Amino acid sequence: MGHNLVVAGLSGGIGSGKSTVSKALGGRGATIVDADKIAREVCLNGSTAFYAIVDRFGQGVVSGSGELDREKLASLVFGDEEALRDLNAITHPEVGRVLVERRVALDETGGIGIFDIPLLQPYHRELLRLDKIVVVDCPPEIAISRVVESRNMTDEDVQSRIAAQMDRDKRLAMADFVVDNSGSLAQLDNEIERLWAWLSSLR
């Protein structure tokens, strides 16, 4: 446990408010490791993953700036299981490698480490030696209305994304701590305080 280190995985479906919680924990001094950000970094032009993706999906997925056109790529794999499997086979090992490196670095620094992983799976607990798993949760109908308001997506778009993500019951079954984000921002602040107190008590 050296350095009083506590490492937690943070997950939550689209529209759950996970990013808000992640930002708030970072503001309180936690080290945030953002899997989405890493997923973008490992696919930058010049990386192994970049060339593998262009090989598999063609030059059409490269934008004018020379980087991957993420929207274009998303539209190609969305609803195409085989394409998505191929993309994940390219990117997941790379993301996993970086996540493990960041986890090793935390052993040196101590404190509270948060792995912000939207599609957190049970195997991440072992891979990243997570002490606890935190899930930000709200009812799907609330998540949908939030996303429709903030991201200009239609209900159908959001529904299909939610369907593609791990199902809510499975996510909640993994949780050691659930942040309830079904209420107001003030209520969410209280939940974040409660979470921070809990994480701090584990050190």
HELIX and SHEET records of a PDB file:
HELIX    1   1 LYS A   18  GLY A   27  1                                  10    
HELIX    2   2 ALA A   35  GLU A   41  1                                   7    
HELIX    3   3 THR A   48  PHE A   57  1                                  10    
HELIX    4   4 GLN A   59  VAL A   61  5                                   3    
HELIX    5   5 ARG A   70  VAL A   77  1                                   8    
HELIX    6   6 GLU A   81  THR A  109  1                                  29    
HELIX    7   7 PRO A  122  LEU A  127  1                                   6    
HELIX    8   8 PRO A  140  ARG A  151  1                                  12    
HELIX    9   9 ASP A  155  ALA A  164  1                                  10    
HELIX   10  10 ARG A  168  MET A  174  1                                   7    
HELIX   11  11 LEU A  185  LEU A  202  1                                  18    
SHEET    1   A 5 THR A  31  ASP A  34  0                                        
SHEET    2   A 5 ILE A 112  ASP A 116  1                                        
SHEET    3   A 5 VAL A   6  SER A  11  1                                        
SHEET    4   A 5 LYS A 132  ASP A 137  1                                        
SHEET    5   A 5 PHE A 177  ASP A 180  1                                        
END                                                                             
